[in-house]
Amino acid sequence: MKQAPLRNFHLPLPEDLYRTLRDEALAAKRPATTLARQAIEAWLHERKKAAVREAERLGIKSVPALALEGQVFHINFGASLNDLK
């Protein structure tokens, strides 16, 4: 499988976070950038899952949809919310 091209993102870290990441990378014998990338990917995945849970809580059944003041408006039918899981 072909890997997507990687892009650089300069991310200044506080000293304590930098040291913790460096120490973890040394202990795991893996590049710190790999550990950081995996942590960001996991966080983004969890954010997506949280958004789907919130949509389910609001009663959204398909996307695109709009929720205003607790009222759900389904705009056309693009995909079932289950397709996003």
PDB file of N, CA, C and O in Angstrom, chain B, residues numbered from 101:
ATOM      1  N   MET B 101       0.834  -1.176   0.000  1.00  0.00           N
ATOM      2  CA  MET B 101       0.000   0.000   0.000  1.00  0.00           C
ATOM      3  C   MET B 101       0.884   1.247   0.000  1.00  0.00           C
ATOM      4  O   MET B 101       1.827   1.350   0.785  1.00  0.00           O
ATOM      5  N   LYS B 102       0.573   2.182  -0.878  1.00  0.00           N
ATOM      6  CA  LYS B 102       1.365   3.399  -0.990  1.00  0.00           C
ATOM      7  C   LYS B 102       1.046   4.345   0.161  1.00  0.00           C
ATOM      8  O   LYS B 102      -0.122   4.598   0.457  1.00  0.00           O
ATOM      9  N   GLN B 103       2.086   4.866   0.809  1.00  0.00           N
ATOM     10  CA  GLN B 103       1.904   5.787   1.934  1.00  0.00           C
ATOM     11  C   GLN B 103       1.713   7.200   1.409  1.00  0.00           C
ATOM     12  O   GLN B 103       2.396   7.624   0.477  1.00  0.00           O
ATOM     13  N   ALA B 104       0.785   7.922   2.010  1.00  0.00           N
ATOM     14  CA  ALA B 104       0.545   9.314   1.625  1.00  0.00           C
ATOM     15  C   ALA B 104       1.788  10.139   1.941  1.00  0.00           C
ATOM     16  O   ALA B 104       2.495   9.848   2.906  1.00  0.00           O
ATOM     17  N   PRO B 105       2.060  11.167   1.135  1.00  0.00           N
ATOM     18  CA  PRO B 105       3.225  12.006   1.426  1.00  0.00           C
ATOM     19  C   PRO B 105       3.075  12.685   2.786  1.00  0.00           C
ATOM     20  O   PRO B 105       1.971  13.046   3.194  1.00  0.00           O
ATOM     21  N   LEU B 106       4.181  12.850   3.469  1.00  0.00           N
ATOM     22  CA  LEU B 106       4.173  13.479   4.782  1.00  0.00           C
ATOM     23  C   LEU B 106       4.441  14.971   4.650  1.00  0.00           C
ATOM     24  O   LEU B 106       5.200  15.398   3.780  1.00  0.00           O
ATOM     25  N   ARG B 107       3.827  15.750   5.503  1.00  0.00           N
ATOM     26  CA  ARG B 107       4.024  17.194   5.542  1.00  0.00           C
ATOM     27  C   ARG B 107       4.604  17.552   6.900  1.00  0.00           C
ATOM     28  O   ARG B 107       4.285  16.906   7.898  1.00  0.00           O
ATOM     29  N   ASN B 108       5.433  18.549   6.950  1.00  0.00           N
ATOM     30  CA  ASN B 108       6.021  18.999   8.210  1.00  0.00           C
ATOM     31  C   ASN B 108       5.124  20.024   8.877  1.00  0.00           C
ATOM     32  O   ASN B 108       4.442  20.806   8.213  1.00  0.00           O
ATOM     33  N   PHE B 109       5.137  20.005  10.207  1.00  0.00           N
ATOM     34  CA  PHE B 109       4.348  20.932  11.006  1.00  0.00           C
ATOM     35  C   PHE B 109       5.205  21.306  12.203  1.00  0.00           C
ATOM     36  O   PHE B 109       5.439  20.482  13.087  1.00  0.00           O
ATOM     37  N   HIS B 110       5.665  22.527  12.233  1.00  0.00           N
ATOM     38  CA  HIS B 110       6.506  22.970  13.345  1.00  0.00           C
ATOM     39  C   HIS B 110       5.636  23.126  14.586  1.00  0.00           C
ATOM     40  O   HIS B 110       4.651  23.865  14.571  1.00  0.00           O
ATOM     41  N   LEU B 111       5.997  22.436  15.651  1.00  0.00           N
ATOM     42  CA  LEU B 111       5.182  22.441  16.853  1.00  0.00           C
ATOM     43  C   LEU B 111       6.059  22.694  18.078  1.00  0.00           C
ATOM     44  O   LEU B 111       6.653  21.758  18.614  1.00  0.00           O
ATOM     45  N   PRO B 112       6.145  23.934  18.521  1.00  0.00           N
ATOM     46  CA  PRO B 112       6.924  24.217  19.740  1.00  0.00           C
ATOM     47  C   PRO B 112       6.296  23.526  20.944  1.00  0.00           C
ATOM     48  O   PRO B 112       5.076  23.546  21.104  1.00  0.00           O
ATOM     49  N   LEU B 113       7.106  22.924  21.778  1.00  0.00           N
ATOM     50  CA  LEU B 113       6.624  22.214  22.957  1.00  0.00           C
ATOM     51  C   LEU B 113       7.203  22.845  24.220  1.00  0.00           C
ATOM     52  O   LEU B 113       8.342  23.311  24.218  1.00  0.00           O
ATOM     53  N   PRO B 114       6.422  22.860  25.291  1.00  0.00           N
ATOM     54  CA  PRO B 114       6.995  23.284  26.576  1.00  0.00           C
ATOM     55  C   PRO B 114       8.115  22.310  26.961  1.00  0.00           C
ATOM     56  O   PRO B 114       8.100  21.143  26.569  1.00  0.00           O
ATOM     57  N   GLU B 115       9.063  22.798  27.716  1.00  0.00           N
ATOM     58  CA  GLU B 115      10.243  22.000  28.063  1.00  0.00           C
ATOM     59  C   GLU B 115       9.880  20.661  28.703  1.00  0.00           C
ATOM     60  O   GLU B 115      10.460  19.635  28.348  1.00  0.00           O
ATOM     61  N   ASP B 116       8.936  20.652  29.635  1.00  0.00           N
ATOM     62  CA  ASP B 116       8.596  19.399  30.309  1.00  0.00           C
ATOM     63  C   ASP B 116       7.969  18.386  29.355  1.00  0.00           C
ATOM     64  O   ASP B 116       8.248  17.191  29.453  1.00  0.00           O
ATOM     65  N   LEU B 117       7.132  18.847  28.442  1.00  0.00           N
ATOM     66  CA  LEU B 117       6.530  17.951  27.456  1.00  0.00           C
ATOM     67  C   LEU B 117       7.593  17.434  26.476  1.00  0.00           C
ATOM     68  O   LEU B 117       7.589  16.260  26.108  1.00  0.00           O
ATOM     69  N   TYR B 118       8.486  18.311  26.067  1.00  0.00           N
ATOM     70  CA  TYR B 118       9.579  17.916  25.176  1.00  0.00           C
ATOM     71  C   TYR B 118      10.425  16.811  25.815  1.00  0.00           C
ATOM     72  O   TYR B 118      10.735  15.806  25.174  1.00  0.00           O
ATOM     73  N   ARG B 119      10.791  17.007  27.076  1.00  0.00           N
ATOM     74  CA  ARG B 119      11.627  16.012  27.766  1.00  0.00           C
ATOM     75  C   ARG B 119      10.886  14.680  27.935  1.00  0.00           C
ATOM     76  O   ARG B 119      11.475  13.613  27.757  1.00  0.00           O
ATOM     77  N   THR B 120       9.621  14.742  28.272  1.00  0.00           N
ATOM     78  CA  THR B 120       8.830  13.520  28.435  1.00  0.00           C
ATOM     79  C   THR B 120       8.732  12.765  27.113  1.00  0.00           C
ATOM     80  O   THR B 120       8.909  11.548  27.076  1.00  0.00           O
ATOM     81  N   LEU B 121       8.452  13.478  26.038  1.00  0.00           N
ATOM     82  CA  LEU B 121       8.371  12.843  24.713  1.00  0.00           C
ATOM     83  C   LEU B 121       9.715  12.242  24.324  1.00  0.00           C
ATOM     84  O   LEU B 121       9.772  11.115  23.832  1.00  0.00           O
ATOM     85  N   ARG B 122      10.790  12.983  24.539  1.00  0.00           N
ATOM     86  CA  ARG B 122      12.130  12.477  24.216  1.00  0.00           C
ATOM     87  C   ARG B 122      12.441  11.220  25.010  1.00  0.00           C
ATOM     88  O   ARG B 122      12.958  10.248  24.460  1.00  0.00           O
ATOM     89  N   ASP B 123      12.128  11.234  26.311  1.00  0.00           N
ATOM     90  CA  ASP B 123      12.408  10.073  27.154  1.00  0.00           C
ATOM     91  C   ASP B 123      11.590   8.851  26.715  1.00  0.00           C
ATOM     92  O   ASP B 123      12.101   7.732  26.680  1.00  0.00           O
ATOM     93  N   GLU B 124      10.324   9.079  26.383  1.00  0.00           N
ATOM     94  CA  GLU B 124       9.472   7.983  25.907  1.00  0.00           C
ATOM     95  C   GLU B 124       9.999   7.415  24.590  1.00  0.00           C
ATOM     96  O   GLU B 124       9.991   6.202  24.380  1.00  0.00           O
ATOM     97  N   ALA B 125      10.450   8.292  23.720  1.00  0.00           N
ATOM     98  CA  ALA B 125      10.993   7.848  22.431  1.00  0.00           C
ATOM     99  C   ALA B 125      12.251   7.006  22.635  1.00  0.00           C
ATOM    100  O   ALA B 125      12.432   5.975  21.987  1.00  0.00           O
ATOM    101  N   LEU B 126      13.103   7.450  23.528  1.00  0.00           N
ATOM    102  CA  LEU B 126      14.320   6.670  23.822  1.00  0.00           C
ATOM    103  C   LEU B 126      13.962   5.305  24.405  1.00  0.00           C
ATOM    104  O   LEU B 126      14.543   4.290  24.021  1.00  0.00           O
ATOM    105  N   ALA B 127      13.005   5.282  25.332  1.00  0.00           N
ATOM    106  CA  ALA B 127      12.608   4.018  25.959  1.00  0.00           C
ATOM    107  C   ALA B 127      11.977   3.062  24.943  1.00  0.00           C
ATOM    108  O   ALA B 127      12.184   1.850  25.007  1.00  0.00           O
ATOM    109  N   ALA B 128      11.206   3.619  24.006  1.00  0.00           N
ATOM    110  CA  ALA B 128      10.528   2.798  23.005  1.00  0.00           C
ATOM    111  C   ALA B 128      11.428   2.494  21.805  1.00  0.00           C
ATOM    112  O   ALA B 128      11.073   1.687  20.946  1.00  0.00           O
ATOM    113  N   LYS B 129      12.595   3.147  21.752  1.00  0.00           N
ATOM    114  CA  LYS B 129      13.532   3.001  20.623  1.00  0.00           C
ATOM    115  C   LYS B 129      12.835   3.325  19.299  1.00  0.00           C
ATOM    116  O   LYS B 129      12.971   2.617  18.302  1.00  0.00           O
ATOM    117  N   ARG B 130      12.084   4.430  19.337  1.00  0.00           N
ATOM    118  CA  ARG B 130      11.356   4.903  18.156  1.00  0.00           C
ATOM    119  C   ARG B 130      11.546   6.407  18.067  1.00  0.00           C
ATOM    120  O   ARG B 130      11.770   7.056  19.089  1.00  0.00           O
ATOM    121  N   PRO B 131      11.464   6.972  16.881  1.00  0.00           N
ATOM    122  CA  PRO B 131      11.597   8.426  16.758  1.00  0.00           C
ATOM    123  C   PRO B 131      10.475   9.155  17.503  1.00  0.00           C
ATOM    124  O   PRO B 131       9.324   8.719  17.494  1.00  0.00           O
ATOM    125  N   ALA B 132      10.827  10.259  18.140  1.00  0.00           N
ATOM    126  CA  ALA B 132       9.836  11.065  18.852  1.00  0.00           C
ATOM    127  C   ALA B 132       8.756  11.554  17.895  1.00  0.00           C
ATOM    128  O   ALA B 132       7.594  11.672  18.284  1.00  0.00           O
ATOM    129  N   THR B 133       9.121  11.837  16.664  1.00  0.00           N
ATOM    130  CA  THR B 133       8.130  12.310  15.698  1.00  0.00           C
ATOM    131  C   THR B 133       7.076  11.240  15.410  1.00  0.00           C
ATOM    132  O   THR B 133       5.908  11.558  15.188  1.00  0.00           O
ATOM    133  N   THR B 134       7.490   9.979  15.414  1.00  0.00           N
ATOM    134  CA  THR B 134       6.539   8.885  15.201  1.00  0.00           C
ATOM    135  C   THR B 134       5.570   8.797  16.372  1.00  0.00           C
ATOM    136  O   THR B 134       4.363   8.658  16.174  1.00  0.00           O
ATOM    137  N   LEU B 135       6.095   8.879  17.587  1.00  0.00           N
ATOM    138  CA  LEU B 135       5.226   8.830  18.765  1.00  0.00           C
ATOM    139  C   LEU B 135       4.260  10.011  18.775  1.00  0.00           C
ATOM    140  O   LEU B 135       3.078   9.842  19.074  1.00  0.00           O
ATOM    141  N   ALA B 136       4.752  11.197  18.452  1.00  0.00           N
ATOM    142  CA  ALA B 136       3.903  12.384  18.429  1.00  0.00           C
ATOM    143  C   ALA B 136       2.828  12.251  17.352  1.00  0.00           C
ATOM    144  O   ALA B 136       1.667  12.580  17.594  1.00  0.00           O
ATOM    145  N   ARG B 137       3.202  11.774  16.173  1.00  0.00           N
ATOM    146  CA  ARG B 137       2.234  11.604  15.081  1.00  0.00           C
ATOM    147  C   ARG B 137       1.140  10.607  15.484  1.00  0.00           C
ATOM    148  O   ARG B 137      -0.042  10.839  15.231  1.00  0.00           O
ATOM    149  N   GLN B 138       1.542   9.500  16.113  1.00  0.00           N
ATOM    150  CA  GLN B 138       0.560   8.505  16.547  1.00  0.00           C
ATOM    151  C   GLN B 138      -0.370   9.069  17.628  1.00  0.00           C
ATOM    152  O   GLN B 138      -1.564   8.772  17.634  1.00  0.00           O
ATOM    153  N   ALA B 139       0.165   9.866  18.524  1.00  0.00           N
ATOM    154  CA  ALA B 139      -0.661  10.477  19.571  1.00  0.00           C
ATOM    155  C   ALA B 139      -1.662  11.449  18.961  1.00  0.00           C
ATOM    156  O   ALA B 139      -2.819  11.482  19.380  1.00  0.00           O
ATOM    157  N   ILE B 140      -1.241  12.235  17.988  1.00  0.00           N
ATOM    158  CA  ILE B 140      -2.144  13.181  17.324  1.00  0.00           C
ATOM    159  C   ILE B 140      -3.209  12.435  16.540  1.00  0.00           C
ATOM    160  O   ILE B 140      -4.380  12.812  16.577  1.00  0.00           O
ATOM    161  N   GLU B 141      -2.817  11.370  15.822  1.00  0.00           N
ATOM    162  CA  GLU B 141      -3.790  10.572  15.073  1.00  0.00           C
ATOM    163  C   GLU B 141      -4.831   9.973  16.015  1.00  0.00           C
ATOM    164  O   GLU B 141      -6.022   9.975  15.703  1.00  0.00           O
ATOM    165  N   ALA B 142      -4.393   9.463  17.159  1.00  0.00           N
ATOM    166  CA  ALA B 142      -5.322   8.869  18.133  1.00  0.00           C
ATOM    167  C   ALA B 142      -6.268   9.937  18.676  1.00  0.00           C
ATOM    168  O   ALA B 142      -7.461   9.675  18.834  1.00  0.00           O
ATOM    169  N   TRP B 143      -5.759  11.134  18.965  1.00  0.00           N
ATOM    170  CA  TRP B 143      -6.590  12.215  19.477  1.00  0.00           C
ATOM    171  C   TRP B 143      -7.632  12.631  18.444  1.00  0.00           C
ATOM    172  O   TRP B 143      -8.798  12.830  18.787  1.00  0.00           O
ATOM    173  N   LEU B 144      -7.226  12.764  17.191  1.00  0.00           N
ATOM    174  CA  LEU B 144      -8.166  13.146  16.133  1.00  0.00           C
ATOM    175  C   LEU B 144      -9.245  12.073  15.936  1.00  0.00           C
ATOM    176  O   LEU B 144     -10.413  12.390  15.713  1.00  0.00           O
ATOM    177  N   HIS B 145      -8.843  10.813  16.022  1.00  0.00           N
ATOM    178  CA  HIS B 145      -9.801   9.712  15.905  1.00  0.00           C
ATOM    179  C   HIS B 145     -10.838   9.792  17.033  1.00  0.00           C
ATOM    180  O   HIS B 145     -12.033   9.619  16.795  1.00  0.00           O
ATOM    181  N   GLU B 146     -10.377  10.051  18.247  1.00  0.00           N
ATOM    182  CA  GLU B 146     -11.292  10.173  19.386  1.00  0.00           C
ATOM    183  C   GLU B 146     -12.219  11.376  19.224  1.00  0.00           C
ATOM    184  O   GLU B 146     -13.386  11.307  19.610  1.00  0.00           O
ATOM    185  N   ARG B 147     -11.721  12.471  18.662  1.00  0.00           N
ATOM    186  CA  ARG B 147     -12.561  13.651  18.419  1.00  0.00           C
ATOM    187  C   ARG B 147     -13.679  13.312  17.435  1.00  0.00           C
ATOM    188  O   ARG B 147     -14.819  13.741  17.613  1.00  0.00           O
ATOM    189  N   LYS B 148     -13.350  12.540  16.395  1.00  0.00           N
ATOM    190  CA  LYS B 148     -14.362  12.137  15.413  1.00  0.00           C
ATOM    191  C   LYS B 148     -15.421  11.260  16.076  1.00  0.00           C
ATOM    192  O   LYS B 148     -16.616  11.451  15.851  1.00  0.00           O
ATOM    193  N   LYS B 149     -14.984  10.298  16.894  1.00  0.00           N
ATOM    194  CA  LYS B 149     -15.928   9.436  17.585  1.00  0.00           C
ATOM    195  C   LYS B 149     -16.820  10.245  18.521  1.00  0.00           C
ATOM    196  O   LYS B 149     -18.013   9.962  18.629  1.00  0.00           O
ATOM    197  N   ALA B 150     -16.261  11.243  19.197  1.00  0.00           N
ATOM    198  CA  ALA B 150     -17.045  12.091  20.095  1.00  0.00           C
ATOM    199  C   ALA B 150     -18.080  12.893  19.308  1.00  0.00           C
ATOM    200  O   ALA B 150     -19.203  13.084  19.776  1.00  0.00           O
ATOM    201  N   ALA B 151     -17.712  13.359  18.128  1.00  0.00           N
ATOM    202  CA  ALA B 151     -18.648  14.117  17.296  1.00  0.00           C
ATOM    203  C   ALA B 151     -19.808  13.229  16.850  1.00  0.00           C
ATOM    204  O   ALA B 151     -20.952  13.682  16.813  1.00  0.00           O
ATOM    205  N   VAL B 152     -19.527  11.977  16.513  1.00  0.00           N
ATOM    206  CA  VAL B 152     -20.588  11.046  16.111  1.00  0.00           C
ATOM    207  C   VAL B 152     -21.501  10.759  17.304  1.00  0.00           C
ATOM    208  O   VAL B 152     -22.722  10.726  17.153  1.00  0.00           O
ATOM    209  N   ARG B 153     -20.915  10.549  18.498  1.00  0.00           N
ATOM    210  CA  ARG B 153     -21.734  10.316  19.693  1.00  0.00           C
ATOM    211  C   ARG B 153     -22.636  11.514  19.980  1.00  0.00           C
ATOM    212  O   ARG B 153     -23.807  11.346  20.321  1.00  0.00           O
ATOM    213  N   GLU B 154     -22.091  12.722  19.843  1.00  0.00           N
ATOM    214  CA  GLU B 154     -22.884  13.928  20.069  1.00  0.00           C
ATOM    215  C   GLU B 154     -24.007  14.034  19.046  1.00  0.00           C
ATOM    216  O   GLU B 154     -25.125  14.411  19.394  1.00  0.00           O
ATOM    217  N   ALA B 155     -23.725  13.708  17.800  1.00  0.00           N
ATOM    218  CA  ALA B 155     -24.756  13.738  16.765  1.00  0.00           C
ATOM    219  C   ALA B 155     -25.857  12.735  17.087  1.00  0.00           C
ATOM    220  O   ALA B 155     -27.039  13.040  16.926  1.00  0.00           O
ATOM    221  N   GLU B 156     -25.484  11.550  17.537  1.00  0.00           N
ATOM    222  CA  GLU B 156     -26.476  10.540  17.923  1.00  0.00           C
ATOM    223  C   GLU B 156     -27.326  11.041  19.093  1.00  0.00           C
ATOM    224  O   GLU B 156     -28.542  10.853  19.112  1.00  0.00           O
ATOM    225  N   ARG B 157     -26.680  11.673  20.057  1.00  0.00           N
ATOM    226  CA  ARG B 157     -27.390  12.203  21.216  1.00  0.00           C
ATOM    227  C   ARG B 157     -28.431  13.239  20.794  1.00  0.00           C
ATOM    228  O   ARG B 157     -29.514  13.317  21.374  1.00  0.00           O
ATOM    229  N   LEU B 158     -28.092  14.027  19.784  1.00  0.00           N
ATOM    230  CA  LEU B 158     -29.001  15.061  19.289  1.00  0.00           C
ATOM    231  C   LEU B 158     -30.114  14.492  18.405  1.00  0.00           C
ATOM    232  O   LEU B 158     -31.081  15.188  18.095  1.00  0.00           O
ATOM    233  N   GLY B 159     -29.974  13.227  18.001  1.00  0.00           N
ATOM    234  CA  GLY B 159     -30.992  12.607  17.161  1.00  0.00           C
ATOM    235  C   GLY B 159     -30.712  12.707  15.678  1.00  0.00           C
ATOM    236  O   GLY B 159     -31.596  12.466  14.856  1.00  0.00           O
ATOM    237  N   ILE B 160     -29.487  13.062  15.330  1.00  0.00           N
ATOM    238  CA  ILE B 160     -29.114  13.139  13.919  1.00  0.00           C
ATOM    239  C   ILE B 160     -29.025  11.728  13.362  1.00  0.00           C
ATOM    240  O   ILE B 160     -28.386  10.856  13.951  1.00  0.00           O
ATOM    241  N   LYS B 161     -29.671  11.509  12.219  1.00  0.00           N
ATOM    242  CA  LYS B 161     -29.705  10.178  11.599  1.00  0.00           C
ATOM    243  C   LYS B 161     -28.849  10.095  10.342  1.00  0.00           C
ATOM    244  O   LYS B 161     -28.402   9.013   9.961  1.00  0.00           O
ATOM    245  N   SER B 162     -28.619  11.243   9.696  1.00  0.00           N
ATOM    246  CA  SER B 162     -27.829  11.240   8.467  1.00  0.00           C
ATOM    247  C   SER B 162     -27.106  12.569   8.334  1.00  0.00           C
ATOM    248  O   SER B 162     -27.431  13.541   9.016  1.00  0.00           O
ATOM    249  N   VAL B 163     -26.139  12.597   7.464  1.00  0.00           N
ATOM    250  CA  VAL B 163     -25.403  13.836   7.189  1.00  0.00           C
ATOM    251  C   VAL B 163     -25.559  14.162   5.715  1.00  0.00           C
ATOM    252  O   VAL B 163     -25.683  13.237   4.912  1.00  0.00           O
ATOM    253  N   PRO B 164     -25.561  15.402   5.323  1.00  0.00           N
ATOM    254  CA  PRO B 164     -25.378  16.556   6.197  1.00  0.00           C
ATOM    255  C   PRO B 164     -26.631  16.850   7.007  1.00  0.00           C
ATOM    256  O   PRO B 164     -27.749  16.575   6.571  1.00  0.00           O
ATOM    257  N   ALA B 165     -26.428  17.411   8.183  1.00  0.00           N
ATOM    258  CA  ALA B 165     -27.524  17.826   9.058  1.00  0.00           C
ATOM    259  C   ALA B 165     -27.054  19.042   9.845  1.00  0.00           C
ATOM    260  O   ALA B 165     -25.859  19.320   9.947  1.00  0.00           O
ATOM    261  N   LEU B 166     -28.006  19.741  10.384  1.00  0.00           N
ATOM    262  CA  LEU B 166     -27.721  20.947  11.150  1.00  0.00           C
ATOM    263  C   LEU B 166     -28.526  20.876  12.437  1.00  0.00           C
ATOM    264  O   LEU B 166     -29.720  20.577  12.409  1.00  0.00           O
ATOM    265  N   ALA B 167     -27.883  21.146  13.560  1.00  0.00           N
ATOM    266  CA  ALA B 167     -28.579  21.167  14.844  1.00  0.00           C
ATOM    267  C   ALA B 167     -28.542  22.591  15.375  1.00  0.00           C
ATOM    268  O   ALA B 167     -27.469  23.147  15.609  1.00  0.00           O
ATOM    269  N   LEU B 168     -29.716  23.177  15.563  1.00  0.00           N
ATOM    270  CA  LEU B 168     -29.840  24.525  16.101  1.00  0.00           C
ATOM    271  C   LEU B 168     -30.768  24.502  17.305  1.00  0.00           C
ATOM    272  O   LEU B 168     -31.926  24.094  17.206  1.00  0.00           O
ATOM    273  N   GLU B 169     -30.247  24.943  18.439  1.00  0.00           N
ATOM    274  CA  GLU B 169     -31.040  25.020  19.664  1.00  0.00           C
ATOM    275  C   GLU B 169     -31.769  23.714  19.957  1.00  0.00           C
ATOM    276  O   GLU B 169     -32.940  23.716  20.337  1.00  0.00           O
ATOM    277  N   GLY B 170     -31.065  22.601  19.777  1.00  0.00           N
ATOM    278  CA  GLY B 170     -31.623  21.295  20.079  1.00  0.00           C
ATOM    279  C   GLY B 170     -32.543  20.716  19.021  1.00  0.00           C
ATOM    280  O   GLY B 170     -33.035  19.599  19.178  1.00  0.00           O
ATOM    281  N   GLN B 171     -32.782  21.453  17.949  1.00  0.00           N
ATOM    282  CA  GLN B 171     -33.640  20.956  16.876  1.00  0.00           C
ATOM    283  C   GLN B 171     -32.764  20.528  15.705  1.00  0.00           C
ATOM    284  O   GLN B 171     -31.856  21.254  15.302  1.00  0.00           O
ATOM    285  N   VAL B 172     -33.041  19.346  15.163  1.00  0.00           N
ATOM    286  CA  VAL B 172     -32.226  18.773  14.083  1.00  0.00           C
ATOM    287  C   VAL B 172     -32.915  19.002  12.747  1.00  0.00           C
ATOM    288  O   VAL B 172     -34.111  18.756  12.592  1.00  0.00           O
ATOM    289  N   PHE B 173     -32.134  19.477  11.789  1.00  0.00           N
ATOM    290  CA  PHE B 173     -32.607  19.669  10.422  1.00  0.00           C
ATOM    291  C   PHE B 173     -31.747  18.814   9.502  1.00  0.00           C
ATOM    292  O   PHE B 173     -30.556  19.081   9.340  1.00  0.00           O
ATOM    293  N   HIS B 174     -32.346  17.778   8.892  1.00  0.00           N
ATOM    294  CA  HIS B 174     -31.615  16.940   7.949  1.00  0.00           C
ATOM    295  C   HIS B 174     -31.650  17.633   6.585  1.00  0.00           C
ATOM    296  O   HIS B 174     -32.717  17.957   6.064  1.00  0.00           O
ATOM    297  N   ILE B 175     -30.477  17.848   6.028  1.00  0.00           N
ATOM    298  CA  ILE B 175     -30.338  18.578   4.767  1.00  0.00           C
ATOM    299  C   ILE B 175     -29.955  17.567   3.690  1.00  0.00           C
ATOM    300  O   ILE B 175     -28.806  17.129   3.631  1.00  0.00           O
ATOM    301  N   ASN B 176     -30.909  17.196   2.842  1.00  0.00           N
ATOM    302  CA  ASN B 176     -30.683  16.142   1.847  1.00  0.00           C
ATOM    303  C   ASN B 176     -30.283  14.865   2.572  1.00  0.00           C
ATOM    304  O   ASN B 176     -30.341  14.806   3.800  1.00  0.00           O
ATOM    305  N   PHE B 177     -29.892  13.877   1.852  1.00  0.00           N
ATOM    306  CA  PHE B 177     -29.379  12.646   2.469  1.00  0.00           C
ATOM    307  C   PHE B 177     -28.073  12.326   1.786  1.00  0.00           C
ATOM    308  O   PHE B 177     -28.042  11.990   0.603  1.00  0.00           O
ATOM    309  N   GLY B 178     -27.005  12.431   2.529  1.00  0.00           N
ATOM    310  CA  GLY B 178     -25.683  12.123   1.990  1.00  0.00           C
ATOM    311  C   GLY B 178     -25.218  10.748   2.423  1.00  0.00           C
ATOM    312  O   GLY B 178     -24.817   9.921   1.605  1.00  0.00           O
ATOM    313  N   ALA B 179     -25.281  10.517   3.743  1.00  0.00           N
ATOM    314  CA  ALA B 179     -24.820   9.242   4.304  1.00  0.00           C
ATOM    315  C   ALA B 179     -25.477   9.051   5.658  1.00  0.00           C
ATOM    316  O   ALA B 179     -25.778  10.012   6.366  1.00  0.00           O
ATOM    317  N   SER B 180     -25.689   7.811   5.995  1.00  0.00           N
ATOM    318  CA  SER B 180     -26.189   7.477   7.316  1.00  0.00           C
ATOM    319  C   SER B 180     -25.114   7.808   8.334  1.00  0.00           C
ATOM    320  O   SER B 180     -23.925   7.728   8.028  1.00  0.00           O
ATOM    321  N   LEU B 181     -25.515   8.174   9.530  1.00  0.00           N
ATOM    322  CA  LEU B 181     -24.547   8.432  10.595  1.00  0.00           C
ATOM    323  C   LEU B 181     -23.739   7.168  10.882  1.00  0.00           C
ATOM    324  O   LEU B 181     -22.574   7.258  11.267  1.00  0.00           O
ATOM    325  N   ASN B 182     -24.338   5.996  10.701  1.00  0.00           N
ATOM    326  CA  ASN B 182     -23.610   4.742  10.900  1.00  0.00           C
ATOM    327  C   ASN B 182     -22.431   4.588   9.949  1.00  0.00           C
ATOM    328  O   ASN B 182     -21.460   3.902  10.266  1.00  0.00           O
ATOM    329  N   ASP B 183     -22.512   5.227   8.783  1.00  0.00           N
ATOM    330  CA  ASP B 183     -21.414   5.158   7.817  1.00  0.00           C
ATOM    331  C   ASP B 183     -20.174   5.892   8.301  1.00  0.00           C
ATOM    332  O   ASP B 183     -19.073   5.654   7.802  1.00  0.00           O
ATOM    333  N   LEU B 184     -20.348   6.782   9.269  1.00  0.00           N
ATOM    334  CA  LEU B 184     -19.220   7.563   9.785  1.00  0.00           C
ATOM    335  C   LEU B 184     -18.497   6.867  10.919  1.00  0.00           C
ATOM    336  O   LEU B 184     -17.435   7.314  11.351  1.00  0.00           O
ATOM    337  N   LYS B 185     -19.063   5.783  11.399  1.00  0.00           N
ATOM    338  CA  LYS B 185     -18.452   5.065  12.534  1.00  0.00           C
ATOM    339  C   LYS B 185     -17.299   4.215  12.084  1.00  0.00           C
ATOM    340  O   LYS B 185     -16.670   3.544  12.902  1.00  0.00           O
TER     341      LYS B 185
END
